[in-house]
């Protein structure tokens, strides 16, 4: 009987054959991987970088918005060249609507409100629901609505002009506006009478509740309201067509 500490001749012969085969197969796999990847990362780590994906989507949306604005300007210029009376009448009607629709730039005295989440450390140490000390879409909407109620002639969020079809949607820890994602702090500017704007913002009950959470021990949400001598709200330059779901034909 062979010694327990030494493999039998048969097992040694198996290993002599198996070891070169394993090495050969491993080398083949490495070679195939190198050929297929062409020097690139097969795991595509860049696709797992969510921040990069968000930035890429935001840049693409910005480019498409600029293209849409350019095409709208071309359509208006071509329509004006037609000279038809009916077209002229329609253009006059449009001219009376572009200002209230948010399609013209507005400047003047304003009030700026900045909302921000509590720090990560504060949220980790907070004994209540951590969602209490982060900014939600309803908080941003409450600021914008208070500004409208105070007679603001234009409102922007993160520099984006609000219009009647603007939707503010919360997605994770970001807010999406006109298809573009934004992270806090959120800056909302209302152009109008500063005294009226500040009065409405201070007395609004929803915002009063929000400000209650600015005094949370350890650090809560933040609220900053500043009167501006002058601010400019750019004309809305995005798409105006509404999209909606339609039933699938039977």
Secondary structure in CASP SS format (residue, H / E / C, confidence):
PFRMAT SS
TARGET T0000
AUTHOR 0000-0000-0000
METHOD secondary structure of the structure
MODEL  1
X C 1.00
X C 1.00
X C 1.00
X C 1.00
X C 1.00
X C 1.00
X C 1.00
X C 1.00
X H 1.00
X H 1.00
X H 1.00
X H 1.00
X H 1.00
X H 1.00
X H 1.00
X H 1.00
X H 1.00
X H 1.00
X H 1.00
X H 1.00
X H 1.00
X H 1.00
X H 1.00
X H 1.00
X H 1.00
X H 1.00
X H 1.00
X H 1.00
X H 1.00
X H 1.00
X H 1.00
X H 1.00
X H 1.00
X H 1.00
X H 1.00
X H 1.00
X H 1.00
X C 1.00
X C 1.00
X C 1.00
X C 1.00
X C 1.00
X C 1.00
X C 1.00
X H 1.00
X H 1.00
X H 1.00
X H 1.00
X C 1.00
X H 1.00
X H 1.00
X H 1.00
X H 1.00
X H 1.00
X H 1.00
X H 1.00
X H 1.00
X H 1.00
X H 1.00
X H 1.00
X H 1.00
X H 1.00
X H 1.00
X H 1.00
X H 1.00
X H 1.00
X H 1.00
X H 1.00
X H 1.00
X H 1.00
X H 1.00
X H 1.00
X H 1.00
X H 1.00
X H 1.00
X H 1.00
X H 1.00
X H 1.00
X H 1.00
X H 1.00
X H 1.00
X H 1.00
X C 1.00
X C 1.00
X H 1.00
X H 1.00
X H 1.00
X H 1.00
X H 1.00
X H 1.00
X H 1.00
X H 1.00
X H 1.00
X H 1.00
X H 1.00
X H 1.00
X H 1.00
X H 1.00
X C 1.00
X C 1.00
X C 1.00
X C 1.00
X C 1.00
X C 1.00
X C 1.00
X E 1.00
X E 1.00
X E 1.00
X E 1.00
X E 1.00
X E 1.00
X E 1.00
X E 1.00
X E 1.00
X E 1.00
X E 1.00
X C 1.00
X C 1.00
X C 1.00
X H 1.00
X H 1.00
X H 1.00
X H 1.00
X H 1.00
X H 1.00
X C 1.00
X C 1.00
X C 1.00
X C 1.00
X H 1.00
X H 1.00
X H 1.00
X H 1.00
X C 1.00
X C 1.00
X C 1.00
X H 1.00
X H 1.00
X H 1.00
X H 1.00
X H 1.00
X H 1.00
X H 1.00
X H 1.00
X H 1.00
X H 1.00
X H 1.00
X H 1.00
X H 1.00
X C 1.00
X C 1.00
X C 1.00
X C 1.00
X E 1.00
X E 1.00
X E 1.00
X E 1.00
X C 1.00
X C 1.00
X E 1.00
X E 1.00
X C 1.00
X C 1.00
X C 1.00
X C 1.00
X C 1.00
X C 1.00
X E 1.00
X E 1.00
X E 1.00
X E 1.00
X C 1.00
X C 1.00
X E 1.00
X E 1.00
X E 1.00
X E 1.00
X C 1.00
X C 1.00
X E 1.00
X E 1.00
X E 1.00
X C 1.00
X C 1.00
X C 1.00
X E 1.00
X E 1.00
X E 1.00
X E 1.00
X E 1.00
X E 1.00
X C 1.00
X C 1.00
X H 1.00
X H 1.00
X H 1.00
X H 1.00
X H 1.00
X H 1.00
X H 1.00
X H 1.00
X H 1.00
X H 1.00
X C 1.00
X H 1.00
X H 1.00
X H 1.00
X H 1.00
X H 1.00
X H 1.00
X H 1.00
X H 1.00
X H 1.00
X H 1.00
X H 1.00
X C 1.00
X C 1.00
X C 1.00
X C 1.00
X C 1.00
X C 1.00
X E 1.00
X E 1.00
X E 1.00
X E 1.00
X E 1.00
X E 1.00
X E 1.00
X E 1.00
X E 1.00
X E 1.00
X E 1.00
X E 1.00
X C 1.00
X C 1.00
X C 1.00
X C 1.00
X C 1.00
X C 1.00
X C 1.00
X C 1.00
X C 1.00
X C 1.00
X C 1.00
X C 1.00
X C 1.00
X C 1.00
X C 1.00
X C 1.00
X C 1.00
END
